[in-house]
């Protein structure tokens, strides 16, 4: 399979999407932050020194989705029409599970925006709680769903 971000001489370039159809597109990505049960208790009790951990991380993820082309060199600036970032405490992890949904109507997909939102939300959880638990681990970043456009629907198993 040819990689679209390289030209015929192997140089990186931005893909030309000008001939692609404008379609509704959506992507959902996930991530998680593992932490000690005591740190998760701080989140659930709302007693973190920096404030509302999940609320701040949600806003950071939303902002990050809108700034993706500033961070990822070959991403197209897109008219993002929806960003939703959900953060949920999971005592079995223990930690926080993150799901980011991004929608647009455009000529290319929003997988990178969803991945960026989930990643930055995870980084923000870490930042908000690092005084309590420097051993936290951010992981599991992946696309769960991508739909719209020529390549159609992808759903992780």
VOKE-135676 format. One record per residue: residue number from 1; z, y, x of N, C-alpha, C, O in turn. Coordinates in Angstrom, 2 decimals, m for minus. Each point is the difference from the previous one (the first is absolute). Layout:
N
pos, nz, ny, nx, caz, cay, cax, cz, cy, cx, oz, oy, ox
NUM, Z, Y, X, Z, Y, X, Z, Y, X, Z, Y, X
...
END
This chain:
157
pos, nz, ny, nx, caz, cay, cax, cz, cy, cx, oz, oy, ox
1, 0.00, m1.18, 0.84, 0.00, 1.18, m0.84, 0.00, 1.24, 0.89, 0.78, 0.09, 0.94
2, m1.64, 0.85, m1.24, m0.08, 1.25, 0.75, 1.13, 0.93, m0.40, 0.35, 0.10, m1.18
3, 0.23, 0.58, 2.15, 1.05, 0.99, m0.27, m0.67, 1.33, m0.28, m0.82, 0.48, 0.79
4, 1.17, 0.12, m1.90, m0.71, 1.20, m0.47, 0.35, 1.27, 0.77, m0.75, 0.97, m0.06
5, 1.85, m0.96, 0.78, 0.40, 1.21, 0.72, m0.59, 0.08, 1.42, 0.43, 0.82, 0.81
6, m1.40, m1.68, m0.53, m0.68, 0.04, 1.30, m1.50, 0.08, m0.25, m0.54, m0.68, m0.87
7, m0.14, 1.52, 1.66, m1.45, 0.09, m0.14, m0.67, m1.14, 0.76, 0.69, m0.86, 0.54
8, m2.02, 0.85, m0.50, m0.72, m1.12, 0.63, 0.19, m0.05, 1.52, m0.38, m0.99, 0.63
9, 0.95, 2.03, m0.04, 0.31, m0.02, 1.43, 1.48, m0.25, 0.26, 0.46, 0.08, 1.14
10, 0.31, m0.39, m2.21, 1.40, m0.31, 0.16, 0.92, 1.21, 0.06, 1.18, m0.13, 0.34
11, m1.69, 1.31, m0.67, 0.82, 1.22, 0.02, 0.64, 0.20, m1.38, m0.62, m0.24, m1.03
12, 1.87, 0.70, 1.05, 0.70, 0.29, m1.25, m0.67, 1.18, m0.71, m0.40, 0.98, 0.64
13, 0.27, m1.10, m1.95, m0.56, 1.09, m0.81, 0.55, m0.08, m1.41, 0.48, m1.05, m0.43
14, m0.57, 2.16, m0.28, 0.40, 0.01, m1.40, m1.15, m0.57, m0.83, m1.15, 0.42, 0.15
15, 1.47, m1.35, m1.02, m1.00, m0.64, m0.84, m0.61, 1.03, m0.96, 0.72, 0.82, m0.58
16, m2.03, m0.86, 0.44, m0.69, 0.88, m0.93, 0.09, m0.61, m1.40, m0.59, m1.06, m0.25
17, 1.32, 1.71, m0.64, 0.16, m0.52, m1.37, m0.80, 0.82, m1.01, 0.17, m0.16, m1.21
18, m1.05, 1.02, 1.70, m0.71, 0.91, m0.90, m0.90, m0.72, m1.01, m0.26, 0.55, m1.07
19, m0.20, m1.75, 1.37, m0.85, m0.73, m0.94, 0.78, m0.96, m0.90, m0.58, m0.67, m0.85
20, 1.89, 0.59, 1.05, 0.81, m0.89, m0.83, 0.25, 0.63, m1.36, 0.05, 1.22, m0.14
21, 0.10, m2.07, m0.85, 0.29, 0.47, m1.35, 1.45, 0.50, m0.09, 0.90, m0.53, 0.66
22, m0.71, 1.54, m1.48, 1.35, 0.48, m0.30, 0.59, m0.93, m1.05, m0.54, m0.11, m1.11
23, 1.63, m0.57, 1.45, 0.64, m0.92, m0.94, 1.51, 0.20, 0.04, 0.54, 0.60, 0.93
24, 0.13, m1.10, m1.96, 1.46, 0.00, m0.02, 0.48, m1.05, 0.98, m0.50, m1.13, 0.02
25, 1.48, 1.51, 0.80, 0.51, m0.91, 1.03, 1.52, 0.05, 0.00, 0.60, 1.03, m0.29
26, m0.01, m2.16, 0.63, 1.46, m0.09, 0.08, 0.36, m0.94, 1.15, m0.74, m0.94, 0.30
27, 1.86, 1.22, 0.32, 0.54, m0.91, 1.01, 1.51, 0.00, m0.12, 0.62, 1.02, m0.30
28, m0.03, m2.19, 0.53, 1.45, m0.16, 0.02, 0.36, m0.64, 1.33, m0.58, m1.02, 0.39
29, 1.55, 1.61, 0.29, 0.48, m0.55, 1.26, 1.51, m0.17, m0.09, 0.67, 0.65, m0.81
30, m0.14, m1.53, 1.66, 1.44, m0.21, 0.01, 0.53, 0.05, 1.42, m0.74, m0.12, 0.98
31, 2.03, 0.31, m0.89, 0.75, m0.07, 1.26, 1.44, m0.30, m0.37, 0.36, m0.01, m1.17
32, 0.46, m0.25, 2.18, 1.43, m0.16, m0.25, 0.79, 0.51, 1.20, m0.52, 0.08, 1.11
33, 1.77, 0.24, m1.35, 0.92, 0.37, 1.06, 1.20, m0.92, m0.11, 0.76, 0.06, m0.97
34, m0.60, m0.93, 1.97, 1.17, m0.88, 0.05, 1.14, 0.76, 0.63, m0.18, 0.77, 0.94
35, 1.38, m1.00, m1.48, 1.19, 0.69, 0.50, 1.22, m0.87, m0.25, m0.09, m1.02, m0.68
36, 1.20, 1.42, 1.22, 1.24, m0.75, m0.24, 0.42, 0.17, m1.46, m0.34, 1.00, m0.63
37, 1.07, m1.95, 0.10, 0.50, 0.15, m1.37, 0.86, 1.27, m0.17, 0.00, 0.62, m1.06
38, 0.73, m0.25, 2.10, 0.82, 1.20, m0.06, m0.85, 1.26, m0.13, 0.35, 0.94, m0.72
39, m1.50, m0.92, 1.42, m0.90, 1.15, m0.09, m0.64, 0.06, m1.38, m0.16, 1.07, m0.57
40, m0.21, m2.22, 0.04, m0.56, m0.03, m1.35, 1.03, 0.52, m1.01, m0.37, 0.68, m0.96
41, 1.64, m1.00, 1.17, 1.06, 0.52, m0.89, 0.02, 1.52, 0.03, 0.21, 0.64, m1.04
42, m0.41, m0.05, 2.22, m0.03, 1.47, 0.11, m1.11, 0.56, m0.88, 0.19, 1.00, m0.69
43, m1.36, m1.64, 0.73, m1.13, 0.45, m0.82, 0.34, m0.12, m1.48, m0.20, 0.94, m0.76
44, 0.72, m2.08, 0.37, 0.27, m0.25, m1.41, 1.13, 0.87, m0.54, 0.01, 0.34, m1.18
45, 0.93, 0.02, 2.04, 1.11, 0.87, m0.42, m0.37, 1.48, 0.07, 0.73, 0.85, m0.51
46, m1.86, m0.54, 1.14, m0.42, 1.39, 0.13, 0.86, 0.80, 0.95, 0.16, 1.21, m0.17
47, 0.39, m1.88, 1.18, 0.94, 0.68, 0.91, m0.57, 0.26, 1.39, 0.77, 0.23, 0.94
48, m2.08, m0.27, m0.78, m0.60, 0.29, 1.31, 0.24, 1.46, 0.34, m0.10, 0.87, m0.86
49, 0.41, m0.59, 2.12, 0.32, 1.37, 0.43, m1.17, 0.96, m0.21, 0.21, 1.18, m0.26
50, m1.44, m1.69, 0.37, m1.17, 0.87, m0.14, m0.44, 0.20, m1.44, m0.90, 0.79, m0.27
51, 1.53, m1.51, m0.68, m0.33, 0.21, m1.41, m0.65, m1.20, m0.66, 0.24, m1.14, 0.38
52, m1.08, 1.42, m1.37, m0.65, m1.01, m0.84, m1.11, m0.71, 0.79, m1.13, 0.48, 0.07
53, 1.47, m1.61, 0.52, m0.91, m0.73, 0.88, m1.30, m0.35, m0.72, m1.09, 0.28, 0.51
54, 1.19, m0.89, m1.67, m1.20, m0.48, m0.69, m0.83, 1.16, m0.54, m1.23, m0.07, 0.02
55, 1.86, 1.11, m0.49, m0.73, 1.17, m0.50, m0.77, 0.71, 1.10, m1.16, 0.37, m0.18
56, 1.80, m0.19, 1.33, m0.68, 0.65, 1.12, m1.13, m0.88, 0.52, m1.09, 0.51, 0.29
57, 1.31, m1.82, m0.19, m1.04, m0.92, 0.48, m1.18, m0.03, m0.97, m1.15, m0.10, 0.43
58, 1.42, 0.17, m1.73, m1.08, 0.03, m1.00, m0.88, 1.23, 0.22, m1.23, m0.11, 0.03
59, 1.86, 1.27, 0.12, m0.77, 1.23, 0.23, m0.77, m0.06, 1.32, m1.14, 0.45, 0.07
60, 1.75, m0.99, 0.97, m0.67, m0.12, 1.30, m1.25, m0.88, m0.12, m1.04, 0.32, 0.57
61, 1.16, m1.42, m1.31, m1.15, m0.88, m0.19, m1.12, 0.68, m0.75, m1.17, m0.16, 0.35
62, 1.51, 0.92, m1.38, m1.01, 0.73, m0.77, m0.70, 1.02, 0.90, m1.23, 0.09, 0.01
63, 2.01, 0.66, 0.74, m0.58, 0.99, 0.90, m0.89, m0.66, 1.05, m1.07, 0.52, 0.33
64, 1.51, m1.65, 0.19, m0.77, m0.71, 1.04, m1.35, m0.46, m0.52, m1.00, 0.10, 0.71
65, 0.96, m0.61, m1.94, m1.28, m0.45, m0.57, m1.00, 1.14, m0.02, m1.18, m0.19, 0.30
66, 1.65, 1.38, m0.64, m0.90, 1.17, m0.07, m0.43, 0.49, 1.38, m0.98, 0.72, 0.11
67, 1.71, m1.11, 0.94, m0.31, 0.44, 1.36, m0.67, m1.08, 0.84, m0.18, 0.19, 1.21
68, m0.18, m1.29, m1.79, m0.56, m1.14, 0.76, m1.16, 0.39, 0.90, m0.02, m0.43, 1.15
69, m0.97, 1.21, m1.61, m1.11, 0.33, 0.91, 0.42, 0.85, 1.20, m0.72, 0.07, 0.99
70, 1.90, 0.57, m1.07, 0.52, 0.74, 1.14, 0.60, m0.93, 1.05, 0.15, 0.37, 1.16
71, 0.20, m1.59, m1.58, 0.69, m0.95, 0.88, m0.90, m1.11, 0.52, 0.14, m0.44, 1.14
72, m1.08, m0.01, m1.97, m0.89, m1.11, 0.34, m1.38, 0.62, 0.27, m0.63, 0.51, m0.93
73, 0.16, m0.54, 2.18, m1.16, 0.80, 0.40, m1.28, m0.18, m0.82, m0.72, 0.98, m0.20
74, 0.41, m2.18, m0.28, m1.28, m0.20, m0.67, 0.10, m0.10, m1.52, m0.96, m0.40, m0.67
75, 2.11, 0.75, 0.11, 0.16, 0.02, m1.45, m0.65, 1.24, m0.59, 0.08, 1.09, 0.55
76, m0.71, m1.29, m1.70, m0.60, 1.12, m0.72, 1.08, 0.74, m0.78, 0.91, m0.62, m0.54
77, m1.00, 1.95, 0.48, 0.88, 0.73, m0.92, m0.44, m0.32, m1.43, m1.17, 0.12, m0.33
78, 2.11, m0.54, m0.50, m0.34, m0.44, m1.36, 0.77, 0.81, m1.03, 1.10, 0.48, 0.27
79, m1.69, m0.32, m1.45, 0.74, 0.64, m1.09, 0.95, m1.02, m0.64, m0.34, m0.65, m0.98
80, 1.52, 0.53, 1.55, 0.98, m0.96, m0.51, 0.44, 0.46, m1.38, 0.42, 1.15, m0.18
81, m0.51, m2.04, m0.80, 0.34, 0.36, m1.38, 1.37, m0.50, m0.43, 0.55, 0.48, m0.99
82, 0.00, m1.45, 1.73, 1.34, m0.50, m0.31, 0.59, m0.63, 1.25, m0.68, m0.72, 0.74
83, 1.96, 0.99, m0.52, 0.77, m0.72, 1.01, 1.34, m0.32, m0.64, 0.69, 0.90, m0.49
84, m0.32, m2.16, 0.50, 1.31, m0.42, m0.48, 0.64, m0.86, 1.08, m0.63, m0.94, 0.49
85, 1.84, 1.24, m0.13, 0.74, m0.77, 1.00, 1.29, m0.48, m0.64, 0.84, 0.80, m0.42
86, m0.70, m2.09, 0.35, 1.20, m0.60, m0.60, 0.82, m0.66, 1.10, m0.53, m0.74, 0.83
87, 1.82, 1.02, m0.82, 0.93, m0.59, 0.96, 1.09, m0.71, m0.77, 0.59, 0.55, m0.93
88, m0.32, m1.80, 1.32, 0.95, m0.82, m0.73, 0.93, m0.71, 0.97, m0.44, m0.62, 0.97
89, 1.73, 0.71, m1.26, 0.99, m0.73, 0.80, m0.15, m1.49, m0.27, m0.15, m0.43, m1.15
90, 0.19, m0.36, 2.22, m0.11, m1.46, m0.11, 1.11, m0.63, 0.84, m0.13, m0.13, 1.21
91, 1.23, m0.26, m1.86, 1.12, m0.60, 0.74, m0.37, m1.29, 0.73, 0.65, m0.36, 0.99
92, m1.68, m0.35, m1.46, m0.41, m1.25, 0.65, m0.67, 0.27, 1.35, 0.00, m0.88, 0.86
93, m0.58, 2.07, m0.66, m0.70, 0.32, 1.25, 0.97, 0.06, 1.18, m0.36, m0.65, 0.98
94, 1.45, 1.27, m0.90, 0.38, 1.15, m0.81, m0.75, 1.25, 0.46, m0.32, 0.16, 1.18
95, 0.04, 0.71, m2.14, m0.70, 1.23, 0.35, m0.73, 0.61, m1.17, 0.36, m0.20, m1.16
96, m1.41, 0.94, 1.50, m0.77, 0.75, m0.98, m1.43, m0.51, 0.00, m0.63, m0.10, 1.05
97, 0.11, m0.21, m2.23, m1.41, m0.36, m0.17, m0.75, 1.24, m0.49, 0.48, 0.74, m0.85
98, m1.66, m0.54, 1.41, m0.79, 1.20, m0.28, m1.37, m0.43, m0.52, m0.64, m0.89, 0.57
99, 0.18, 1.52, m1.65, m1.36, m0.20, m0.50, m0.62, 1.37, m0.22, 0.59, 0.87, m0.64
100, m1.79, m0.68, 1.18, m0.71, 1.28, m0.14, m1.33, m0.25, m0.69, m0.78, m0.87, 0.41
101, 0.52, 1.63, m1.46, m1.25, m0.08, m0.75, m0.73, 1.33, 0.14, 0.59, 1.07, m0.21
102, m1.87, m1.14, 0.57, m0.81, 1.21, 0.14, m1.29, m0.20, m0.78, m0.61, m1.07, 0.04
103, 0.21, 2.13, m0.77, m1.24, m0.03, m0.76, m0.88, 1.18, 0.37, 0.49, 1.05, 0.41
104, m1.78, m1.25, m0.57, m0.98, 1.08, 0.17, m1.23, m0.33, m0.81, m0.18, m1.13, m0.45
105, m0.66, 2.11, 0.27, m1.37, m0.21, m0.46, m0.85, 0.56, 1.12, m0.07, 1.21, 0.20
106, m0.59, m2.10, 0.52, m0.73, 0.45, 1.16, m0.96, m1.03, 0.53, m0.34, m0.97, m0.69
107, m0.11, 1.20, 1.92, m1.03, m0.84, 0.62, 0.56, m0.99, 1.01, m0.77, m0.78, 0.58
108, 2.07, 0.78, m0.36, 0.62, m0.96, 0.90, 1.41, m0.28, m0.47, 0.57, 0.77, m0.78
109, m0.01, m1.87, 1.23, 1.28, m0.47, m0.51, 1.21, 0.71, 0.56, m0.10, 0.83, 0.91
110, 1.27, m1.16, m1.48, 1.26, 0.66, 0.36, 1.01, m0.98, 0.60, 1.21, 0.21, m0.11
111, m1.71, m1.28, 0.75, 0.92, m0.93, 0.65, 0.84, 0.67, 1.08, 1.20, m0.23, 0.11
112, m1.85, 1.06, 0.70, 0.72, 0.65, 1.10, 1.05, 0.96, m0.53, 1.07, 0.13, 0.60
113, m1.35, 0.54, m1.71, 0.98, 0.90, m0.59, 1.21, m0.78, m0.51, 1.14, 0.44, 0.18
114, m1.37, m1.59, m0.81, 1.11, m0.82, m0.49, 0.82, m0.56, 1.16, 1.23, 0.00, m0.04
115, m1.91, m0.48, 1.08, 0.71, m0.52, 1.19, 0.81, 1.10, 0.68, 1.12, m0.23, 0.45
116, m1.70, 1.42, m0.37, 0.70, 1.12, 0.64, 1.23, 0.39, m0.82, 1.06, 0.25, 0.56
117, m1.20, m0.20, m1.87, 1.12, 0.34, m0.87, 1.15, m0.99, 0.16, 1.15, 0.40, 0.14
118, m1.47, m1.70, m0.17, 1.04, m1.02, 0.14, 0.66, 0.07, 1.38, 1.22, m0.14, 0.11
119, m2.02, 0.35, 0.92, 0.53, 0.07, 1.36, 0.92, 1.19, 0.20, 1.10, m0.14, 0.53
120, m1.54, 1.31, m0.97, 0.81, 1.21, 0.19, 1.26, m0.05, m0.87, 1.05, 0.50, 0.41
121, m1.14, m1.08, m1.58, 1.21, m0.18, m0.81, 1.00, m0.87, 0.76, 1.20, 0.30, 0.00
122, m1.67, m1.36, 0.63, 0.87, m0.86, 0.81, 0.59, 0.74, 1.19, 1.19, m0.14, 0.29
123, m2.00, 0.91, 0.38, 0.50, 0.79, 1.14, 1.05, 1.00, m0.47, 0.98, 0.26, 0.71
124, m1.17, 0.30, m1.88, 0.96, 0.96, m0.53, 1.32, m0.67, m0.35, 1.07, 0.56, 0.25
125, m1.12, m1.76, m0.83, 1.23, m0.75, m0.26, 0.74, m0.20, 1.32, 1.22, 0.19, 0.07
126, m1.95, m0.59, 0.97, 0.63, m0.18, 1.31, 0.64, 1.30, 0.46, 1.16, 0.01, 0.42
127, m1.90, 1.08, m0.48, 0.52, 1.29, 0.46, 1.27, 0.40, m0.76, 0.95, 0.50, 0.60
128, m0.95, m0.72, m1.89, 1.15, 0.40, m0.82, 1.25, m0.83, 0.29, 1.12, 0.46, m0.23
129, m1.31, m1.68, 0.74, 1.12, m0.93, 0.16, 0.30, m0.38, 1.45, 0.92, m0.78, 0.24
130, m1.66, 1.32, 0.72, 0.14, m0.44, 1.38, 1.40, 0.23, 0.57, 0.41, m0.73, 0.91
131, 0.32, 1.71, m1.42, 1.36, 0.22, 0.49, 0.91, m1.18, m0.35, 0.97, m0.27, 0.71
132, m1.28, m0.42, m1.81, 0.81, m1.13, m0.44, m0.48, m1.33, 0.56, 0.79, m0.93, 0.15
133, m2.12, 0.82, 0.17, m0.55, m1.32, 0.35, m1.28, 0.17, 0.83, m1.10, 0.11, m0.54
134, 1.27, m0.09, 1.85, m1.16, 0.15, 0.88, m0.83, m1.28, 0.11, m1.11, 0.04, 0.54
135, 1.63, m1.15, m1.02, m0.70, m1.29, 0.11, m0.92, m0.29, m1.19, m0.53, m1.10, m0.10
136, 0.34, 2.08, m0.78, m0.91, m0.23, m1.15, m1.39, m0.38, 0.51, m0.40, 0.37, 1.10
137, m0.31, m1.10, m1.94, m1.34, m0.47, 0.36, m0.97, 0.34, m1.13, 0.24, m0.34, m1.16
138, m1.33, 1.01, 1.53, m1.06, 0.32, m0.97, m1.09, m1.05, 0.15, m0.44, m0.28, 1.12
139, m0.01, m0.30, m2.22, m1.02, m1.03, 0.13, m0.73, m0.26, m1.30, 0.16, 0.71, m0.99
140, m0.98, m1.76, 1.04, m0.70, m0.46, m1.19, m1.04, 0.97, m0.54, m0.34, m0.07, m1.18
141, m0.17, 0.96, 2.01, m0.97, 0.99, m0.48, m1.33, m0.70, m0.23, m0.58, m0.57, 0.92
142, 0.11, 0.62, m2.17, m1.27, m0.65, m0.32, m0.55, 0.52, m1.31, 0.72, 0.58, m0.82
143, m2.02, m0.80, 0.63, m0.66, 0.34, m1.26, 0.21, m1.15, m0.97, m0.28, m1.16, 0.31
144, 0.78, 1.48, m1.48, 0.17, m1.01, m1.06, m1.19, m0.03, m0.94, m0.38, m1.06, m0.50
145, m0.21, 2.24, 0.27, m1.10, 0.12, m0.96, m0.92, 1.11, 0.42, 0.44, 1.06, 0.45
146, m1.72, m1.30, m0.59, m1.04, 1.01, 0.20, m1.04, m0.27, m1.07, m0.47, m1.13, m0.15
147, 0.11, 2.16, m0.59, m1.00, m0.20, m1.05, m0.89, 1.23, m0.11, 0.45, 1.13, 0.19
148, m1.71, m1.39, m0.50, m0.99, 1.07, m0.16, m0.97, 0.00, 1.15, 0.30, m0.47, 1.10
149, m1.47, 0.99, m1.35, m1.01, 0.07, 1.04, m0.83, m1.26, 0.10, 0.19, m0.95, m0.76
150, m1.12, 0.95, 1.73, m0.97, m1.08, 0.16, 0.66, m1.34, 0.34, m0.45, m1.04, m0.47
151, 1.49, 1.07, 1.28, 0.62, m1.26, 0.42, 0.88, m0.61, m1.08, 0.48, m1.12, 0.16
152, m0.24, 1.84, m1.24, 0.72, m0.58, m1.15, 1.49, m0.09, 0.20, 0.62, 0.84, 0.65
153, m0.04, m1.88, m1.23, 1.44, m0.16, m0.07, 0.50, m0.94, 1.09, m0.58, m1.06, 0.26
154, 1.68, 1.46, 0.38, 0.73, m0.86, 0.92, 1.44, m0.01, m0.44, 0.59, 1.05, m0.25
155, m0.02, m2.24, 0.15, 1.42, m0.12, m0.32, 0.59, m1.01, 0.96, m0.51, m1.11, 0.14
156, 1.61, 1.51, 0.52, 0.67, m0.89, 0.94, 0.56, m1.20, m0.76, 0.40, 0.11, m1.15
157, m0.40, m1.23, 1.83, 0.54, m1.21, m0.64, 1.50, m0.06, 0.13, 0.63, m0.94, m0.48
END
